Amino acid sequence: GLNANNMDYALSQRIPKLLAIILTGVCVSVSTTIFQTITGNNILTPNVMGLDSLYVLIQTVIVFVLGSSSVFIVNKKYNFVICVVGMILLSSLLYKLMFKKENTNILFLLLVGMIGGTLFSSLSSFMQMIIDPNEYLVLQNKLFASFNNVNVDILLISIILIILVIPFICDDIKYLDVINLGRDQAINLGIDYDKLVKKLFVIVSIFISISTALVGPITFLGLLVVNLSRQMITTYKHKYLISMSVLLSVFILVTGQLLAERIFNFSTPVSVIINLIGGIYFMYLLLKESRI
């Protein structure tokens, strides 16, 4: 327990961990809520765009080409910057190619993202099969979300990036209430739909890139917290949905971290626990939708 002798050490370990949990909760909740509103589908998450798979591919390529002792693996700041820049650049390139034509179908964009994600996963699996087993152990630590030993410098970079992005989205939250009605209705009500959707897609990519590069991929967290928020507060106003999603996300991450540390004694990553619960909830949503 905490006492006067270990207070400084305990706080130096727990405060960065708590900040990482809050940042991850904010990024995942905001991006998933926006993404579901744009696509008009409550069982989709930004992960279908293949950014998680791209993160795994980047880590795998670094270890495969440069080795596990590479500065880009050992130095967490370099690793974070490479992952964030790589994911944002690729998603921006995808949006630029897809949105060249007017009235681009969002479902087509999602399909391209899913195919890209499958390609990245296949390439990662191929390289992991032929990689040195000792180096694969180092790589494996990067492929599961973890809030242990969070680098303070990376936290500061993440906080700065999020602070820079938030002003671009604050004014657009009220427009999400209108976009939720559908493309035609939003245009009739005076929304510049295509321009706003392009902007929101970029913001979603930035948030997901930051959270994934900070702690690793947590596939079902967004799906779980956003849909639970919709059930708990039956409102169409996104400012309330996003606030509730952030609170739920932080609560679930703290609970998952507590289980990983105290019940499973660090033998099970927090991402495995959350993905297990989220996967079961996802099946429940699918069965529920099929009955309607």
C-alpha positions in Angstrom: 0.0 0.0 0.0 0.9 3.7 -0.2 2.9 5.2 2.7 5.3 8.1 3.2 8.2 6.1 2.1 6.9 4.9 -1.3 4.5 7.7 -2.2 6.9 9.4 -4.7 7.7 6.2 -6.5 4.1 5.0 -6.6 2.9 8.3 -8.0 5.6 8.5 -10.6 4.4 5.1 -11.8 0.7 5.6 -11.6 0.2 9.1 -12.8 1.7 8.4 -16.3 -0.4 5.3 -16.5 -3.6 7.1 -15.6 -2.8 9.9 -18.1 -2.3 7.3 -20.8 -5.6 5.7 -19.9 -7.4 9.0 -20.1 -5.8 10.0 -23.4 -6.6 6.6 -24.9 -10.2 6.8 -23.6 -10.6 10.3 -25.2 -9.1 9.3 -28.6 -11.0 6.0 -28.9 -14.3 7.4 -27.8 -14.3 10.6 -29.9 -13.1 8.8 -33.0 -15.5 5.9 -32.8 -18.5 8.2 -32.1 -17.7 10.3 -35.1 -17.0 7.3 -37.3 -20.3 5.6 -36.5 -22.2 8.8 -37.2 -20.5 9.4 -40.6 -21.1 5.8 -41.7 -24.5 5.5 -40.1 -23.6 2.2 -38.6 -23.4 1.5 -34.9 -21.3 -1.7 -35.1 -18.5 -0.2 -37.1 -15.3 1.2 -35.6 -12.3 3.1 -37.2 -10.4 -0.2 -37.0 -12.1 -1.3 -40.2 -9.9 1.2 -42.0 -6.9 -1.0 -41.3 -4.9 1.4 -39.1 -4.4 -1.3 -36.4 -3.1 -3.7 -39.0 -0.8 -0.9 -40.3 0.6 -0.4 -36.8 1.4 -4.1 -36.6 3.0 -4.0 -40.0 5.1 -1.0 -39.2 6.4 -2.7 -36.0 7.0 -6.0 -37.9 8.9 -4.3 -40.7 11.2 -2.5 -38.3 12.1 -5.7 -36.5 12.3 -7.7 -39.7 14.6 -5.3 -41.5 16.6 -3.5 -38.8 16.3 -6.0 -35.9 14.9 -5.8 -32.4 17.9 -3.8 -31.2 17.2 -1.0 -33.7 16.9 2.5 -32.2 13.4 2.7 -33.8 12.3 -0.2 -31.4 14.4 0.6 -28.4 13.7 4.3 -28.4 10.0 4.7 -27.7 9.9 8.3 -28.9 11.2 7.4 -32.3 8.9 4.4 -32.5 5.9 6.5 -31.5 6.6 9.2 -34.1 7.2 6.7 -36.9 3.9 4.9 -36.2 1.8 8.1 -35.9 3.3 9.7 -39.0 3.0 6.4 -41.0 -0.7 5.9 -40.1 -1.7 9.5 -40.7 0.1 9.6 -44.0 -1.4 6.4 -45.3 -4.9 7.3 -44.2 -4.5 10.8 -45.8 -3.3 9.2 -49.0 -6.3 6.9 -49.0 -8.8 9.8 -48.4 -7.1 11.9 -51.1 -7.5 9.1 -53.7 -11.0 8.2 -52.7 -12.3 11.7 -52.4 -11.0 12.9 -55.8 -14.4 12.3 -57.3 -17.5 14.1 -56.1 -20.1 12.1 -54.1 -17.7 9.3 -53.2 -19.5 6.5 -51.6 -18.3 6.1 -47.9 -19.1 2.3 -48.1 -16.6 2.0 -50.9 -14.0 3.8 -48.8 -14.6 1.4 -46.0 -14.3 -1.6 -48.3 -10.9 -0.3 -49.6 -9.8 0.2 -45.9 -10.8 -3.3 -45.0 -9.0 -4.8 -48.0 -5.9 -2.7 -47.1 -6.2 -4.0 -43.5 -6.3 -7.6 -44.7 -3.2 -7.0 -46.9 -1.3 -5.5 -44.0 -2.3 -8.4 -41.7 -1.2 -10.9 -44.3 2.2 -9.2 -44.9 2.7 -9.0 -41.1 1.9 -12.7 -40.6 4.3 -13.7 -43.4 7.2 -11.8 -41.9 6.4 -13.0 -38.4 6.6 -16.6 -39.7 10.2 -16.2 -40.9 11.5 -13.8 -38.3 14.0 -14.9 -35.7 12.1 -16.4 -32.7 14.1 -14.2 -30.2 13.3 -11.1 -32.1 9.6 -12.1 -32.4 9.4 -12.1 -28.6 10.5 -8.5 -28.6 8.0 -7.7 -31.4 5.2 -9.4 -29.5 5.5 -7.0 -26.7 4.7 -4.2 -29.1 1.6 -5.9 -30.6 -0.5 -5.9 -27.4 -1.9 -2.8 -25.7 -0.1 -2.1 -22.4 -0.2 0.8 -20.0 2.8 -0.4 -18.0 6.0 1.7 -18.3 4.4 4.5 -20.3 7.1 6.9 -21.5 6.5 10.4 -20.1 7.9 12.1 -23.2 5.5 10.2 -25.4 2.6 11.3 -23.2 3.6 14.9 -23.5 3.8 14.6 -27.3 0.4 12.9 -27.3 -1.1 15.6 -25.1 0.2 18.4 -27.4 -1.1 16.6 -30.5 -4.6 16.2 -29.0 -4.7 19.8 -27.8 -3.8 21.0 -31.3 -6.6 18.8 -32.9 -9.4 19.4 -30.4 -10.1 23.1 -31.5 -10.8 21.7 -35.1 -13.5 19.4 -33.8 -15.2 21.5 -31.1 -17.3 23.6 -33.5 -18.2 20.5 -35.6 -19.7 18.4 -32.8 -23.1 20.2 -33.2 -23.0 19.3 -37.0 -22.8 15.6 -36.1 -26.3 15.8 -34.8 -27.4 16.8 -38.3 -25.2 14.4 -40.1 -26.8 11.6 -38.1 -30.0 12.3 -40.1 -28.3 11.2 -43.3 -26.5 12.8 -46.2 -29.5 14.3 -48.1 -31.1 15.7 -45.0 -27.8 17.2 -43.8 -27.3 18.9 -47.2 -30.9 20.2 -47.2 -30.3 21.7 -43.8 -27.3 23.7 -45.1 -24.3 21.4 -44.1 -21.4 21.2 -46.5 -21.5 17.5 -46.1 -18.6 16.3 -48.3 -16.1 18.9 -47.0 -17.1 18.2 -43.4 -16.9 14.4 -43.8 -13.4 14.7 -45.3 -12.3 16.8 -42.3 -13.8 14.4 -39.8 -12.2 11.4 -41.4 -8.8 13.0 -41.0 -9.5 13.8 -37.4 -10.6 10.2 -36.7 -7.4 8.9 -38.3 -5.2 11.3 -36.1 -7.0 10.2 -32.9 -6.7 6.5 -33.7 -3.1 6.9 -34.7 -2.2 8.6 -31.4 -4.0 6.0 -29.2 -2.6 3.0 -31.1 0.9 4.3 -31.2 0.8 5.3 -27.5 -0.4 2.0 -26.0 -1.1 -0.4 -28.8 -4.3 -1.6 -30.5 -7.5 -2.3 -28.5 -9.9 -3.4 -31.2 -13.3 -3.6 -29.4 -13.0 -0.7 -26.9 -14.6 1.9 -29.1 -17.5 -0.4 -30.1 -18.1 -1.3 -26.5 -18.1 2.1 -24.9 -20.0 4.0 -27.6 -22.8 1.5 -27.9 -23.1 1.2 -24.1 -23.3 5.0 -24.0 -26.1 5.0 -26.6 -28.1 2.6 -24.4 -27.4 4.4 -21.1 -28.3 7.9 -22.4 -30.9 7.8 -25.2 -30.1 11.2 -26.8 -29.1 12.2 -30.3 -26.8 15.0 -29.0 -23.2 14.1 -29.6 -21.8 16.3 -26.9 -23.5 14.1 -24.3 -22.7 10.9 -26.2 -19.0 11.7 -26.5 -18.8 12.8 -22.8 -20.4 9.6 -21.6 -18.3 7.5 -23.9 -15.1 9.0 -22.6 -16.1 8.4 -19.0 -17.1 4.8 -19.8 -13.9 4.2 -21.7 -11.7 5.4 -18.8 -13.7 3.3 -16.3 -13.4 0.2 -18.5 -9.6 0.7 -19.0 -9.0 1.3 -15.3 -11.0 -1.8 -14.5 -9.2 -3.9 -17.1 -5.8 -2.7 -15.9 -6.8 -3.5 -12.3 -7.8 -7.1 -13.4 -4.6 -7.5 -15.4 -2.4 -6.4 -12.4 -4.3 -7.8 -9.4 -6.2 -10.9 -10.7 -4.0 -12.1 -13.6 -0.7 -10.9 -12.2 0.4 -9.3 -15.5 0.1 -12.6 -17.3 -2.8 -11.3 -19.5 -2.6 -7.9 -21.3 -5.4 -5.5 -20.7 -6.3 -5.6 -24.4 -7.0 -9.3 -24.3 -9.5 -8.7 -21.4 -11.2 -5.8 -23.1 -11.3 -7.6 -26.5 -12.9 -10.7 -24.9 -15.7 -8.6 -23.3 -16.0 -6.4 -26.4 -16.1 -9.5 -28.7 -19.0 -11.0 -26.7 -20.8 -7.7 -26.8 -20.3 -7.4 -30.6 -21.9 -10.8 -31.0 -24.8 -9.7 -28.9 -25.2 -6.6 -31.1 -25.2 -8.7 -34.3 -27.8 -11.0 -32.9 -29.9 -8.1 -31.6 -29.8 -6.4 -35.1 -30.7 -9.6 -36.9 -33.9 -10.0 -34.8 -35.1 -6.4 -35.6 
